[in-house]
Amino acid sequence: MPSSRGTARLFLYGATIFLSAFLLFLIQPIFAKLILPWFGGSSAVWTTCLVFFQTALLAGYLYAHLLTRFRTARRQPWVHVALLAAALFLLPVMPGERWKPSGAGDPAWQILAMLAAVLGLPYFLLSATSPLLQKWLARDGWEPYRLFALSNVGALLALAAYPLLIEPRVSTRAQDLGWSWGFAVFAVLCSAAAWLGSPLSGVSIEDVWLESRASSVRWLLLAAAGSMMLVSTTNQLTQNVAAVPFLWILPLAVYLLSFIICFESPRWYKRGFFLRLLAVALGSLAYALYDIQVSEAIPVAIPLFTIGLFITCMFCHGELSRLKPGAAQLTSFYLMIALGGALGAIFTGLVAPRIFAGIYEFPLSLCFVAVLALWLNWEGGWAQRLLWVAVAIAMAVALVEEARGYHQDAILMTRNFYGSLRVVESIRGGGTTRTLYHGTVQHGAQYLDPAKRAEPTTYFGPDSGAGLALRFCCQGPKRVGIIGLGAGTLAAYGQPGDSFRFYEINPQVIELAKSHFTFLSDSKARVSIALGDARLSLERETAPLYDVFIADAFSGDAIPVHLLTKEAFRLYLRHLKPSGILAIHVSNQYLDLAPVVAQLAWSEGLFARIVRSPKDDRHLYAQADWVVMTTGAEFFTRPEISGVAAMIEERPGVRLWTDDYNNLLQVLRF
């Protein structure tokens, strides 16, 4: 039976590990949300943050391993407490104005550099806490692995608390300051644990470096597979819905839950049962990729991909738990888990966008999991071998079909931080057309026939909200500001004397709009383009006011949440003439955004109407919903407008969206 001193020590260690994990995962959505608007609200912001978090976790585990391996027990507390003291001087972990992007450089490297400089040391020490303290306990004969489960419980509680309790009630800056105070409390607890409970005596367990190369490879690959599934599933959800904390946290919470279940007790991972579930899950996820109606239907896609992630992670982490070593290899085991997690995140978040023109990470992750299951079940007999050979082949076919479908009719494919772009030539609307796709969503189309190529198409037809605003806004030359370039279609409305200024964050979109479409070069207006996030560009500009301001900045089918907030609207109005027109594109199959935009308009004293234009394949018109807003009602009384502009009904329970608060669940169409 443990002594009272031993019980107190165990409690101190447990509290320190729990708090470190809570803070470790709480700062992830806080920091990502702070910098999200600086990089256009791209889903790749969170993916890049995940790469840093996994890599910093690896650095923390490596530090814990080296500290316990090469420093005497008496020196270990000195080193750790000194680093904790240094980290306190970096608080609060708030990125300054100097980190805002200027428009040049790779955003991924900018984000990684910012995270390393602002958050690096505190996050590194939080990452090292769990393996370090567990190693100290193990040296005195305690069972350490349940503390690993406890750390994951702390992480899971942080992820649950953020969207439910913290984000809706606390401003982002206050969240950051509160976290910094929490880190100071952690530093005190961790210092006490280091001095009062460090292994100055007791059973000495020499950490043995990996005794089996095969074991180390299994640990590495299983951890990498789980990490790849986490990042690729998050990408799959956020690129076609929105880059918001809820959709960041949900996959991460599922990932952690599988760790908790598998490492709390071996009784939860029933290998035969989960292997059967894994085969079904892989097949279901592969079919969802094949059928776009499934993968893009939010009410179906979110639960399907979340459940699929849980099952694949239960396999990866259940196998890790089954293969875990004794206490002698504790930090080595954790180090290989962290290394695998970092490699999986780096491949999916940094390498894949640079070597693949399309978004193939998800089907590639499915293939990797299937091949891994085949390898680990090879000794299970011919039935198991045949099953997993068949599953692996099916996943390979799914990957090939995904790539083949993506390349169909494409004359150019390219990809960068902001997503995957394709230019496709096909016969539509009675002629040969060229269409720009971001992911699976078209962002502009043009006839190649010189007689028809000046016609505005897709969401921007003459009877669309944007078309009506540009046609009837004012007499004489007009100044127009447009967020989102696409193929440059709206430039077709330009007349002599007009000035059209586009705000576009993706340099590849600008390049394609100039090289593969002629809307910009054919326009009669004077056209200019500002490269960079629209909000940052507008904050810096003092140009003459606009007669019409249009926001159409969808990334794939994901909504740009940071462009639909109170702060964003006030910025738009600052650049709009008092008699000007503001038009926001809100077309979305699964999100009812019109009430959100209308509420923002009403809060600023604007009149708001929704203009719905029908689909017309003969002219390449897509069905489009636009919210059009003015300071007076006169524009909506015009005969060309009054018949198509409708009142917008309030949606119960929807709060005013701000940079600190937004809730997609409240506007989801079921």
N, C-alpha and C positions, 0 to 999 in steps of 0.2 A: 504494500500500500504506500503511495507516495507521501512524503512529508508535507507539512503545511508550507514550508519554504519552496518545496518542489512544485506544489500546486499553485502558489503565488507566481512562481516563475513561468509556469505553463500558461497561466492566465495573462501575464504581461506579454509573453510572446504571441499568444493568440490575438490579443487586442491590437498589438502592433501590426501583425500580418493582416488582420481584417481591415484596419484603417488604411494601410498602405495600398491594398487592392482596391478599396473603395475610392480613394483619391486617384489611383492610377487610371481607372476607367471613367471616373467622373470628368476628368480634364479633357478626355478625348472629344466628346461632343461639344463641350464648352469652347475649346480652342478652335475646332474646325468651324463652328458656327461664327466665331469672331472674324475669321478670315474669308469665309465663303463669299461674301459680296465683292471682295477685292478681285476675285478670279471668275467673275461672271456667273456665279452660282452653279458651276460645273460639278457634275457628279464625281469627276476625277479628283476634286479637292479632297474628298473623304478617302478615296482610294490611296492617294499619295500620303495622307496622314496615317493610314493603316500601315503603309510601308515603313514609315518612321517609327511608329509605335512597336511594330514587330522587331525592327532592327535594334531599337533602344532596349527592348526586352532581352534580346540576345546579348547586348553589351552588359546589361545588369547581371545576367546569369553567368557570363564569362568572368566578370569581376568577382562574383561570389565564389566561383570555382577556384580562381587563382588565389584569392585572398586566403581561403581555407587550406589551400594546398601548399602555398609557399611562404605564408607568414605564421609565426608562432601564435599560440592561443592568446598570449598576453598582448601581442602587438595588433591583433585584428581589431579590437575596439578602438584603439587610437586612430587607426587609418579611417575607419568608418565614421566616427564622430567628427573628425576633421573635415571630411567631405560634406557631412550634414551641415556643419557650421558655414561652410563656403556656400552651400546652396541657399541658405537663408538670405544672403546678400543679393540674390537674384530675384527676390520677390518684390512686387507681385509679377506674375508671368503674363504681362500684358504686351502684345506686339505694338510697337510704336508706329508713328506715321511713316518713318523712313523705310518700313518694310512693305508699304503699298507699292504694287507693281507699276512700272512706268510704261508698260506696253512692249518692252523689248525683253528678250531672254526666254528661256524655257520655264514655264510656271512651276513644273514639278520640282526642279532644282531650287527655285526660289522658295517654295514652301518647305522643302527639306532643310535648307539653310536657316530659314526663320525658326523652324521648330527646334533645330539643334542649338541655335544661339539663345533663344528665349526660354525654352522649356527643357533643354537637354539634360542638365545636371540634376534638377529635381526629379524628372521622370526616370532617369538612369538609377537613382538611389531607391526610388519606390520599386522599380523592377527587381533590384537586387535583394530586397528585404526578405521575401518569402523563402527563396532557396538558402540564403545566408543563415537566417534564424533556424530554419529546419535542420540545417547541417549542425549547428551548435547543439540543438536538442538531441540529434541522433548520436552525437559523440558521448552523451551522458545516458544512452540506452533507451531513449524515448522513441516511439513510433511516429515518424514525421509525416506520412502521406495524408493523414486526415487534415493536417494543417494546410496542405495544398488544396483540398476540397474547401476548407474554410476561406481561403483567399479567393477562390472562385465565387463563393457565396457573396463575399463583400463586393466583388466586381459586378455580379449580377444585380445586387441591390442598388448599386450606383446607376447602372443602366436603366433599371426600372424607375428609380426616383427621378431621373432627369426629365423625361417627357411627361410624367404624371404629376410631379410635385414642383420641380424646380423651374423648368423652362416656362410654364404658363404664369408663374407668380413672381419671378425674380429677373431683373434686367441682366443682360449679358455681362455688363461690367461688374455688377454686384456679384454675379456668379463667380467671376474670376477672382475678385477680392476675397470672397468667402472661401474659395478653394485655397488661396494663399495662406489664410489663417489656419485652415485645416492642415496644411503642410507643416506649419510651424508647430502645431500640436503633435503631429506625427514625429517631427524631429526630436522633440522632448521625449516622447515614449520610446523611440528607437534608441536614443542615447542611453536611457535608463536600462533598456533591455541589453544593450551592449556592455554596460559597466556592471550591472547587477547580476546578469545571467549569462555572461560569456563563459565559455568552457575552459575555466582555469584548472579544472581537475576532472576526474571521472574517467570513464572508459575512452580510450583514444582509438578512433576508427580512421585509419589512413585511407584517404580517398584514392581508390584504384582507378587509373585511367582505363578506358574501355577494354575489357578483357576479351571481348569478342567483336570482331569487325562486322560480322553478320548482324549481331544485335544492334550495333550503332547504326547500320544502314537501315534496318527496320524502323528504329525510332525516328530517324531523320525523315524517311519517306512518308511515314504515317502522319507526322506533324506537318510536313509540307503539303500533303493531300488535303488535310483539314483546312489549312490556311488558304490554299488555292480555292477551295470550295467557298470559304467565307468571302474572299474578295470578289470572286467572279459572280457569286449570287448577289452580293450587294450591288455590283455593277448592273446586273440584269434588272434589278428592281428600280434603281435610282435613275438609270439613263432614260427610262420611258415613263416615269412618274414624276419625281421631283427629288432634288438633293436636299433633304430635310433630315433633322436628327432622328425622327421616328424610324425612317427607313434605313438609317445607319445603324441604329441601336438594335432593331429587331433581329437581323442576322447575327450580330455580335453576341446578343443575349442567348440566342439558340446555341451558338458555338460554345459559349461558356457553360450553359446548362448541361451540355453533353459531357464536358470535363467534370463537372460536379457529380453527376450521376455515376460516371465510370470510376472515379477515384474515391468516392465516398465508401463504396463497398463493392467487392467483386460479384455480389449476388445480382446486381442490377443488369449487368451486361450478359444476356443469354446469347451466346455466340451463334448457335444455329438459327434462332429466331431472327436475329438482326441481319444475318447474312441473307435470309430469304427476303426480308424487308428491303435490303439494299438492292437486290436484283430488281424488285418491283419499282423502287424509287428511281433507279437509273433509267429504266425503260420509260417511266412516266415523264421524267424531266427531258429525256431525249425527244419524246413525242411533242412536248410543249414547245420545244425549239422549232420543230418541224411545222406545227400548226400555229401560225402567227395570231390567230384569233384567241388562242389559249394564252400565249406568252404575253400578250399586250392587254388582256382583260384583267384589270386590277383586282376585282373581287375574286377571280380565280387564281391569278398569278401569284399574289402575295401569299395566300395559304399554301399553294402548291410548292412554290420554291422554298418557303420557310420549312415546311415539313420535309421536303427532300434534303435540305441542308442538315436538318436535325438527324435524319437517318444516316446520312453519309458520315457526319461527325461522330455519331454513336459508334459506327464501325471503326473509324480511325482512332478515336480516343479510347474505345473499349479494348482494341488491340494493344494500344500503348499501355493501358493499365494491366492487361493480361501479361505483357512482356516486361513489366517494370522490374528493375533489379533490387537488391537489398540496399541497406543504408550505406554500404561502403561505396556505392556508385551513385549516390544521390545527386550531387551537383553535376556529375557527368551526364546523367540521364536528363536532368532539366536543361542542361546546356544543349544537348542534341535536339530536344523538343523546341527550344528557342531558335536554334539554327535552322531547323526544318521550317518553322513558322516564318522566319525572316526570308528564307529562300523562296518559299511559296508566294509570299506577299510581293517580294521584289520582282519575281518573274511575272506575276499577274498584273501588278500595278505599274511597273516601270519598263520591263523588257518587252512584254507582249505588245503594248501600244506602239513600240518602235520597230518591231519586226513583222507585224501582221497589218495588212491594209484593212482587214475586217475585224470584227469583234468575235474572236474565236476562243477566248479564254474559257468560257463556260463549257462548251462541248469538249474542249481539250482536258479540262479538269475531270469531267465525267469519264473520259477515256483513262486518265491516270488512276482514278479510284478503281475502275474495273480491272485494270492490269495488276494493280497492287493486290486486290482481292484474289485474283487468279494465282499470284505468286504465293500468298500466305496460305492458300487452300490447296496447293499442289499435292501435298501429302495426304489429302482427304479422300483419295480414291478417284476412280475414273468418272463417277457420276459428278463429283464436284469439279473435276477438271473440265469435263464437257460443258457443264453449266456456265462456268466462268469464262471459258474460251468463247462460248456463244455470246455472252454478255459483252465481253471485250470487243468482239467483232462488230456487234450491233452498235456500240458506242463509236467505234471507228467509222462505221458507215454514216452515223449521224453527223459526225464531224465533217466528213467529206461532202455530204449533202448540204450541210449548212454553208460550207465554202462555195460549193457549186452554185447554189441558189443566189448567194450574195454577188457572185461574179457575172451572173446572167445579164447580158446586154450592156454591161458596164464598159465604157470606153476609158475610164480613169477611176482609180481608187486611191485614196490617201487617208492618212490618219495621224492625229497628234493628240495632245493633252485634252483637247475639247471634244474629241469624238472622231467617228469614222465617216468619211464623205465619199460619195460615189456620183459620177456623172453617167447617166444611162440614156442611150438612144433607142427609141421605139416608135411604133406607129400608133398614134392616139389622136383623137379629135379630128380625124380626116386628114392627117398629115404626119410627116416625120417630126418628132419632138425630141428635145434634149431636156432631161430632168435632173435636178440636183437633189440627192437624198442625204439626210443626216441620219445614220442608222437605218431605220426602216420607214422614216417619215420624209415626205417630199418637202423641200424648202424652195421650190420655184421650178417652173417649167417654161420652155420657149419653143415656138414653132421655128423650124429651120428655113421655111419658105420666106424669102425676103419680103413678100407682100403681107405676111401675117406676123412676122417676128416682133413687131412693135406692140402687139396686143397684150395687155395685162392678163395674166392667167391665175390659176389655182385659187388661193384665198384672197386674191386682190382684184377680182373682176370689177367692172364698172358699178355694179349694184351692191358690192360688199361695203361694209362700214368704212373701210379705208378709202375705197374708190369714191364713195359719195362725199366723204370729207374733203378729198382733194379736188373733186370736180366742182363743188358748190361752196367752198369755204369763203371765198372772197373775190373781189373784182381786181383785175390787174395782177402783176407779178406777186408771187408768194414765196415765203421762206418756210421750208419743211424740214423738220428733224425726225429721223427714223432710227429706232433701235432695232438692229437686226438687218443684215444685208441680204442673206440668202443669195438668190441668183440676180438680185438687183431689180426685180420686177417693178417695184413702185416707181422707179425712175422713168418708166414709160409714160407716167402722167405729167412729166415735166414739160413746161412751155417756155418759149423765149423770155428771158428776164427772171425766170424762177431760180431759186437756189435750193438744192436738195443736199442735206448732210446726213450721211449714214454713220451710225455708231456700231462697230463690229469688233468683237473680241478675238475672233479666230482668224489669223493671217491667211490660213489656207482657203477659207471662204472667200476672202478678198481676191486671192489669186485666181480661184476658179471662176468667180463672177466676171473677172476681166478677160480670162483666156478662153472660156468655153461658152460664154453667153454675151449678148451684145446690148442688153438693156442699158447698161451704163454708157457705153460709147455712142449709142444711137440717141440717147436722151437729148432733148432740146434745152434742157435746163443745165445750169452750172452745178456739177456734182462733185462733192468732196466726201472723204471717208476718214473718220477718226478711229484709229486702231487702239483697242483697249476696252476695259469694262465701261459700259455706258455711264453708270453712276459716277465713277471716278473721273471720267472725261467731262461730264457735265459740271461736276464740282469745280473743276479747274477753269472752265470756259466762261468768258464774259461777252460772248458774241451777241449781235442783235437778236431780239426775241423772234420766236417762230409763230407763223400763222396756224400751222398744223403740226402737232407732235404725235407720232405713231410709235407704239411699242409692239414689236413682233419678234421676240427674242427667244423662241423655244429652242431647247437643246434636245434634238431627237423629238420625242413627244413629252419630254419633261418640262414642267412649268418653271419659269424663272422666279422663284418665290421672292428673292430680294428686290425684284422689280415691281412687286405687287404689294408694297407696304406704304404706310403713312409717310415715312421719311422719303421714299422714292417719289411719291406723288407730289410732295411739296417741292422737290427738286424739279420735276417736270413743269410745274406751274410757274416756278421761278424763271423758266426759259420760254414761257408761252405768253403771247399777248393777251391782254384782258378779254379781247373778243375772240381769242383763238379757240381751236378745236383740239381736244385730246381723244385719241382712239386707241383702244387696247384690244389686241387679239385674244379671245378667250375660248377658241374652239378646242374642245376636249371631250372625248367620248365618255370618260368616266368621272371627270371632276366638273362640278357646277361652279365655275369661277365668276359668272356674271354677278351674283349677289355680293361677292367679295369686293369686286371692282366698284360696284354701285355704292357700297357702304363707304369706301374710300372717297368716292366722288361727293357723296352727301356730307361727309365730315368736313370737306373743304368748300361747301356751299355751291357745288356744281349740279347742273341738271344732267341726268344720265338716261340713256335709252339703249336698248339692245337692237342691233340690226342683224338679221339672219338672212343670208343669201343661199339659194339652193344649189345643189350640184348640177352641172351641165357638161356632160362628157363631150358634146359637140364643140365646145369652146374651151375645154380644159379648165372649167371652173370647178373648184372643190366647194363642198358645203362649208360655210364659214360663219362664225359668230363673232361679232365685234361689239364692244361697248363704246359708244360715242358720247362724249361729255363736253358741255359748254357752260359758260357762266350765265348765259341767258337762254330762254326757251325759244327765241325767234328762229334759230336754225331748224328746229324740229317742226316748225309750222310750214315750212316750204312744201309745196305740193310734191316735189320729188322725194322728200324725206318722210313726210307725215304718214304715208301709207305703209312704210316698211319699218319705221322705228317704233318699237314697243316698250311699254313700261316694264320695269324689272321688279319682280316680287322679292320681298325680303325673305331670307331663309332663317328660320328660327334657330337661335343658339349660336349664330355666327358672330364672333367678336371682330372688332377692327384689327386688321393685320398690321403688325409693326415689325421692325427689325428684330425685336425681342420675342414676339409672339406670332405664330401662325399655326393653323390646325387643318391639315388636309382631310382628316377623317370626317370633319363636320361638313365638308362639301363633296364627299364621295357619293356618286350615283350608284344605287344598288338596283 
